Amino acid sequence: MSLLNMKLQGPALKVITGLYNFDINEIIKIVKAAEIGGANYVDIAANPKIVSIVKSLTDLPLCVSSIDPLELYNCILAGADIVEIGNFDYFYRYNIILSRSQILAIAKETQNLIQDVDICLTIPHYLLLKEQIRLAIDLQNIGIQIIQTEGLSTKNNNKLSNKTSGFDSILSATEISSSALSSTYALTNFVRMPIIASSGINSVSAPVAVCYGASLVGVGSSLKEYTTIYQMSKYISEIVASISYQMDFRFDNELFKIKNLDMSNILNTV
């Protein structure tokens, strides 16, 4: 299914199994939870063998993520439905930082290799907000179909303990994803293509992301709190319900029509 079609049908949910998770048993467990919970598609490791196995076990569309266009192409041959350029967390530990022009070049190379498949690109969080906006506009101009926001996520701040309760829990949940949410808010005012809010997104911040203009949300790290298919599917179904409700609320309440807010100060710097 096209990501654009998902957007037209309402807010969509992507479940991330772990871009460097090659444990096929764990991947299948998360995929099955995504099916039961009502997720729209899953994001798995960019490994053709894994893609082929998972494709034989689910009808959910499969997304693979990498910064290597050839790796993405090989996964398409194995049955992947969507490709994503980015999710750069793994490279930060090696101090690998790509410039805006380098990212744009990778996008163009991927387009040359892969035809008739939705291409998503993650906007790196280390870029200044005005640089993120410039990159998003460039990507829209060359025909990239969708972009994804990225937050300041780490292993430490991705953990939202189930023991936390009340106001502290809400504050912690939104703080984890604040960077991704702020980028989503800004980018929706400058580009027309669908935006996936990801990095630190959880059951609390997912509906906020939709309110801020996201067409899709991606969850992965928050699933690590759960160990069984039942627990994960229940959590996923809660997110599906919350973003669907938030979309209705967003259209019904003028207070949340953020498209009309004045973004001229940022626009003048882009």
N, C-alpha and C positions, 0 to 999 in steps of 0.2 A: 504493500500500500504506500502511496506517495505521502511524504510528510505534508505536502500542501493540501492533500485531501483530508488528512487528519486535522489540519488547522480549520478547514471549512466545516468539519463535523463538530468542532468544539475543542476545548483544551485537552491535550493528550499527555500521557505519562510514558516516559522512557525508564525502564529499569536497567541499571548498570550492574553487570555481574562482576566487573573488575577487569580493567583493561590489561592487567598483567596477572590475571587469575587464569591459570592453565589447568586447574583441577577440574576435569570434565564432570566428575560426580557432583561437585559443588555448583558448577555452572548449570547443570541440568536441574538441580534442586531449585535454584533461583528462577530459572526459566519457567518451571512448572508452577512456582508460586506466582510469577507474573501472569501466567495464563489464568489461574484461578482468581487472582485478585482483580483482573480486568485491565491490566496494563495494555498499552497500544503497541509497544515494540520493546525489544531488548537490545542492549549494547554489550557486545562480547569481545573477547580478545581477538586481535587481527591475526588469526591463525587459520589457514585454509582447512586443515584437518578438523579443527574444532567447529568451524563454520559448517562443514559438511555433516558432521555428527548431529549438531544441534538442529540443523535444517531438517533432518530426517525425523525429528522428534516433536517439532512444534510447527504450528501454522502462523505464529507471530512473525512479523517482519524482523529481520536481523540487521543490526547496524554494527560496523566494525570501525575502530578508530586507530589512526596511525599518522605520522608525518611523512611516511614513505609512500609515494603514489603507486609504486610497483606492488608493494605489499597490499595496498587497498585493491588494486586491480586483480591480483591473484585471489583475494577473498571474494570478489564479485564472481569470478569464474567458479568458485566453490559453492556459490549460492547466496551470498550476502545481498541484501536488498537496498541498503543505504550505506554510504561511507561518510566518515567524519575525519576531517583533518584537524589534529590537535589533541587536546587533553595532555598538556605539557608537563604535568606535575612530575612525572618520572624523570624528565630531563633537567629539572631545576637542581636536583641534588648533584648533578655533574656540571653545574654552571653553564648549561647550554641555553642561550637566550637568542631567539630569532627576532630579527628586525621586521618592521611592517613590510618592507619591500621583499624580504625573503619569504615571508608568509604568503604574500600575494603571488610570488613566483611559484610556490608549491601548489597553490590553488589552480593556477593556470596549467601547470604540468598535469595535475590530476584531471582537469577537464579534458585535456588532450587525450588522455588514456581511457577515461571512463565516460561513456555516452549513455544517455537515456536512463541515468540513475541519479537520484537526489544526492547532492553533495552538501554536507554541512561543514562549517569551519568554526572552531573555537577561537574566540577573541581572547588573547592572553591578558591576564589581570595585571601584569607588570607594565603594560602600556598606560600612559596617562589617559584619562578619560577622553580628552579631545583626540588623542591618537587612536583610541578604540573606535570612536565615531568615524574618523577618517577611513580607517581600515574597513569598517562595516559598509560605508558608502562605496568604497572601491570594489568590495566584493559583490555588492548589489549590482554595480555597473557592469561587471564582467559576467554576471549571470549565475553566481552562487545562489542556491535556492534557500538556504537557511543558515543562521548563525547561532552559536551557543555562547553564553556568558561563562566566565570562569572566576572563581573566588579565591581568597587567600586561605585555601584549605590545607590542613596538615593532618597527620595521624592523631595529633593531640586534640586539635579543636574540632575534629569531625565527630568525636565521641560525645554523644548526648546521653548521659546516664539515666537509666530508668528510675533510679532512686531520687533524682531531682524532681521536685514537685512545685506546684503553684506558680507564682509570678517568676521565680528564679528559672523554672523550666522554660517558660515562654520567652524570657529574656535571652537565655542561653541559646535556644533554638533559632531565634531570629538573628542573634549576633553572629553565629556560625556562618550564616548565609548572607550577611549584610553586604559584602562586596559584590557578590553575584547579583543580588537584588538591585543594588544601586546602578550597576552597569545595565541591567535589563531596563530599568526605568528610563535611563538616558537614551539608550539606543532605540527604543520604540518611538521616540520622537523624531528620529532622523532617517529611519529606513522603513520600508514597507514589507520586507520579507519576514517570515515567522522567526521568532526568537525562542530558543530553549534556555530556560534558567536552570543552571546546574552548578555543582560544587557546594556541598554543605546543605543542600536542600533537604528538608524533612517534612514531616506531617504538619508542622506548624507554619513553616515558611512557604510551602508549596502554594497554598491559596493566596498568600501575599504576592508571590511571583506573578500569578495570573492577574491579580488586581493591578500590578505594575505594568502589565502589557504582554507578559509571556504567553505565547501560544501553546507551548509545551514545557513540561518540567522533567528534569532527570534526577532520579534518586538512586543512590548506591551505597554510600558509606553508612547511612542511617539504618540500612538493613542488617548491618553487622551486629546490631543489638539482638537479633533473633536467630534462632538455630534450626527451627523446624519449618517445613513447608507451610504448615497451618499458621504459625505465627507470622511468617513473612507475608503470606497471602492476605491475612487479615489486615496487616499494616498497609499493604498496597491498596486494598479495597477502600480503606479509610481515606487515603490520599486521593484516589479516583473520585470518591464522593465529594470531598472537600473542594477540589478544583472545579468540579462541575457546578456546585452550588455557588462558588465564588464568581464564576463566569456570568451566571444569571444575575447575581448581585451587582456585578460590575456594570452591566448594561442597564440595570434598573435604577441605579443610584447615581445621580449627577455628580455627587461628591467624588466618585472614583473614576470619572472620565478624565484621566490624567493627560490625554492628548491635547487638551485645551490649555494646559498650564504654560506659562511663559518660560521658554527655554532660550530666550534671545541672548542671554549672557554667554551661554556655552556656544551657541550657534556663531556668535561673532568671533570666537576664537578658533573655529574649525576651518 
